[in-house]
Amino acid sequence: MTTERTYDFIVVSNRLPVDRVVPATGEAFWQHSPGGLVTALEPVMRASAGAWIGWAGQPDLEFEPFESDGIKIVPVPLSTSDIENYYEGFSNDTLWPLYHDVIAPPKYRREWWDAYVEVNQRFSDAAAKASAHGAAVWVHDYQLQLVPQMLREARPDLVIGFFNHIPFPPYGIYSQLPWRRQIIEGLLGADVIGFQRLADAGNFARAVRRLKGYDTRGPIIEVPIEVDDPGAGSHRHVTRSRHGGLVRTVLAMQFPISIDARMYEEMASRPEIQERARQIRKDLGNPKTIMLGVDRLDYTKGIGHRLEAFGELLADGRISVDDVTLVQVASPSRERVETYRQLRDEIELTVGRINGDYSSISHTAISYLHHGYPREEMVALYLAADVMLVTALRDGMNLVAKEYVASRVDDDGVLILSEFAGASDELRQALLINPHDIEGLKDAMLRAISMPKRERSRRMRVLRKRVLTNDVARWSAAFLDALTRSAHADHPLQHPLGHESRER
Ligand code: F6P
């Protein structure tokens, strides 16, 4: 018997909501990174004695659990070699390109897979240790797809949810993966598996049928219960399949993620942020049209395609730097992965060429900013931008599109949105484009530039209503509701998020 504290609600994600920052000089410190997920889950964490398990963002450092802004933080250490093989390798050089429709070629290395299994086991062990009896554990994203099954084996009493933040690819692509069966088995350890789009859930169900031969009925997957399964007695949703065997049901469906829309709205209403937006316009020379791109510097975002379209419009003389300027914020990302290094070189070469060819002393064609910015500055940029360019070649959701819409308290601005971003399922009043169709993209840019104010407002009002209604709180509530129902099915557990924490 140990006296370690356990929790009734656990979030497991690769990164913690805090980063350990080790400056070149001076003391290391913890920096809160308040992403949308943290904002959505914070109230639930506080109300339910919750803990967050994840990596602190620095290699080879071990930390005891601690409290940050009312949330218990349980750091999982990653060594330099784990980062190379599990994070940069299998997660971001195998799964990331594979799950994004092989835009870049995925690499399949056995030592990366071994590290992925080992690190997933470490996260699972940490979650098993921190969970109270019957706790709800919510595992996030492609870095941790083996955790649900590992956790179910260790702790059959838990209610396990998994949410995939990125796309799940069609079977013809997914089937390339040498470890395709193990990943499916890993995910099926969950009671509820969430995807961004209906199409992702469909792709997953098909992979389950092809690789495991299990029956699926809409969002329900029937997983046969093995006779020697250690947790057989505690399985929820146990029913008899049409073939007569006992099965456990898993719910796999879409839960499109969103943002804290009210927070963006509130920030965009602040006079100092509106003043900053005016200043940005002034600093850019008060052009007629400001176009904006905001992305992690990632090959899935279609930054090169939008630059090509913009450069051609300048070359064709259909727009001029006197009237139109493009601001491209490209925040640094995964810089040790070779494909990302190459992408940076390509993008910066293209920006340099376009600027060299078309900028004048007084007008720059493209303001390229290779930095991350505080949220206040982003909202000011959104307010300053007449046209927002989201040209992803494949994207689970794309929250930038939603942030732009939520920030436009003036009901103005035009969103150009790729149909390959999950957000396009909801944001139908955007100008939807196929980023591979450069002529179509150029036409959409021109249409956005000359769109009458009435049409801009009409579209933006509908978009805003959608984003403000379907916000991140609604997303997490929907997922947790499905998870809670799954716990209730035939289990004495009451609402898993309403328990007091216990000693174990
Ligand atoms: O959306 C996928 C994702 O991996 C998120 O989990 C993460 O916040 C973002 O991309 C940035 O990735 P990384 O953690 O590799 O910097």
Boltz pocket constraint, residues with backbone or C-beta under 6 A from the ligand:
constraints:
  - pocket:
      binder: B
      contacts: [[A, 15], [A, 141], [A, 165], [A, 166], [A, 333], [A, 334]]
      max_distance: 6.0
